Amino acid sequence: MKALEAHELYRFYHVEEEEILALRGVTLEVLSGEIVAVQGPSGSGKSTLLACLAGLDEPQGGYVTILGKRLTRKPEVERSAIRASSIGIMLQSGNLFEHLSVEDNIRLQLHLAGKKKSNTRVDELLDKIDLEHVRQAQPARISGGEAARAGLAVALSVQPAVLLADEPTGEVDAETEQRILDLLDHHREEGGAILIVTHSKAVASRADRVIHLLDGRIANHDQHK
């Protein structure tokens, strides 16, 4: 089943009199139970693509669907509802509210998705990502690796149909990277569709496919499995 589909995405920006083409007709799909990695040099359009796929930015051309529902050019209230129920988003930073504990960050995401009985899910996630010992700590008081895992726990809390992650292992050590990869594998095994922007060879090696972006276009696909 196609969990995520992007069709002919175009996105450009104006900087004074210069027009920067960030995306030039990108078409892709991610199936349920599949991990797709996106790689490319800086400026190739990876972060812009992720923002458009998440409905955080609007392409000038093309569209995105989540589970067959159109996400692009919908009112923000509709996009927010789709994100809350069907999309998990892990960015390079800003995944946690600084004034909330790790536990309350997860609980807030569940509340936004309308999951009222959240205690069991919160306990399950904290145990799975080995963060029980910092459940009451605020983000400023935990390590970078713990913050990365907590951010992933928030993104996975509602068991989203689609997980979008931007460099999820970019600032962590090898051991934490393996823990994060194991969590991603588990989500894939449960039927989740995952798209990851990454420079990591370890992350790319776990993917079913690797998409290479260059100058806002898909240069080629590598099929792993």
C-alpha positions, 0 to 999 in steps of 0.5 A: 500500500502507498502510504506516502506519495509525492507527484512532480514537486516543484519548489523555488525561492526568490532571494532578491532578484535570484530564483533558487530552484530547490525542487524540480519535479520530484516524484516518489512513493513510500510503501507501508512497511518500507524504509526509504533513505534520501541522500545528496549533497548540501543544497540538493533539496533534501530538507525542502523535500521533507518539509513539503512531504510533511505539509510544513511547506507548500510546493508551487507545483505537484502534490503530496498524499498520505494514505491517499488523502491530499495533503498539499494546498489544504487549509492548515487545520486539515494539514495539522489534523493529518499530521497529528494522526498519520505523520511522525516528524523528527527534525534535526532539532526542536523536537522537544518542548524545553519546558516539558519533561520527556514524559510530558512531551510524549503525552502531549503528542498523544493528546494532539492525536486524540489518544486519551488513554496514554499512560500505557503507551508512554510507559511502553515507549520509555521502556523501549527507548531506555529512557525510563530513568529520565522520564521527568527530566527536561530536555536541557538536563539530558544528553544529546543521545537521550534527546535524539531518542526522546525526539524519535519517541515523540514522532513514533508515539501515535504509531504513525502511518508515515515517519519522516526523519531528518538526520535522526542519527546525526549527533549521536554515538555509534551505540545510540545510532544502533538503538535508533535503527532498531526502533526504526526497524521495529516500526517498519515491521509493524507496517510503518512507512519511513522516509529518512534524510541521512548522510549515514552509511549505517542508516542507508544500509538499513533502507529498502531503497536509497534515493539520491537527490542532486540539484532538486532532482532525483538522480537515481535509486538504489534498491537494497532489498 
